[in-house]
Amino acid sequence: MNPPRSAPEPTGTTEIRNPAAVVHALAEGFDPRTGEKLTGEGPWSDADVIRALFLAAEALERTVRSGRPRTVTNPPPAAGTPWTPEEDARLKSEFETTKDLAALAERHARTRGAISARLMRLGLFPAGGDPARPGS
């Protein structure tokens, strides 16, 4: 494998100077922060995850080439902040009554992507699934 492309230093803002490089480094099996080879078992060693990372990196590169902005111009107030156990519990409870990601995102002051990612992490719907259609 090739060494990782230059990964950005954390900036403390919503802008990542080269998100494709971060994703490519992960896909190639390197820690994008240090450039060190990822070892042992983990998501980085799963063939489906690796393919998904390469596809995501390609999509990011196409976005950059198209000239579209890479930053969120007006992120929700809680975007990028850590999830607390209390917020996880609230999300689980709310998800039992509504599958509307936009409504959940508004309630939690986060993006729809953040809500769906958190629901996947909490095991409430499978990766790539649609929470509005369980089993998808």
N, C-alpha and C positions, 0 to 999 in steps of 0.2 A: 504494500500500500504506500501511497505517497504521503509525505508529511502534510499536516494540515495547512490550509491557507491561513493567512494572517487573520486571527480573530481579534475583535475589538476589545478594548479595555472598557470596563463598566463606566458609564457616564453619569448615572444617577438620574437620567431623564428617560422619557419614553422612546427616544431615538436610539437605535442600534446602527452604528455606521455601516456594518457589513453583516447583516443577518444570514445571508447565504453562506458566508465563510464559517459561521458558527455551526450551522446545520451540516455543511459538508464535512467539517472536522469530526462531528459526531458520527456521521455516516461512514467515514473512513476509519473509525475506531480510535480517535484521538480526543483528549480532553481539550475543548476549545479555549479554556483559560490558561492552560499550562503547556499544551502541545505534547503532553505525555501520552503514551499508548494506553488505552483503556484495557484493563486485564480482568480476568475472572468472568464469572457469569453475571449477566445483567441484561437489560433491554438492548444495550448496544451490541450484544452478540446474537440477537434474534434476527433471522433472515427477513421476516416481514417488516420488522422495525427498520432495518437497514434500508430496504427498498423504499419504505415510506419516507425516510429521511432524505434519500437521494431525490425522490420526486418532489419533496417540499423544497429542497435547495434549488432544483431546476425552476420551480414555480417562482421562487423569490428572485432568481436571476432574471427571469422573463419580466417580472414586475419592474425591476430596476431598469432593464433595457427599454421598457415601454415609457419610462419617464414619470410613471405615477408616483405620488409621494409614498414614502416608507414609514412615515410616522403617523400616529393618531393625533389629529389636530386638536381635539377637545376630549381627552379621555375622561371616563367617569371618575368621580372622586376617589374611589377605592381601588382603581386600576393599579396593579403592580404591588399592592400591599399584601402581606401574608394573611392567610386565612386563619382565623382563631377557631378553637374547638366549639365555641358558642355559635359562631357564624356557620360552621359545618352543620351543627345540630339544627339551626334555624333553616338552612337550605334543605336538609333532609325532610324536615317537617313540611315545609312549603311545597316541595316537589311531590309529596303524597297527594296534595290537593290540586296542583296545577302542573302541567307539562309545558307551559308557555315560557320559553327561554327569555323572550324579551321582557316579560313581566318580572321574572326572577332577577334578570340583570338590573332592571330599574330598582327593584327593592333592595338589592345588595350593592348598588352603585358600582357595578362591574360590567364588563362587556359580555355579550352572549357567548363568545368563545371561552371566556374565563368560567362562566357558569357551566357550559357543557364539559369542559376539561375537568372541573371539580367534581361534577356528577360522575364522570367516568372514574376518577380517582377514588371516589367513595363507593364505587361498585354499583351505582344505581342504574346505569345502563352501559352496555358494552362499547368499547372503542369503535368508532365509525358508525355506531347506531344512532337512530333518531329517537330521542326521549319521548316524542309524541307517539311513536309506534314501537312499543316494547317488542324485542325479539328481532328487530330489523338489523 
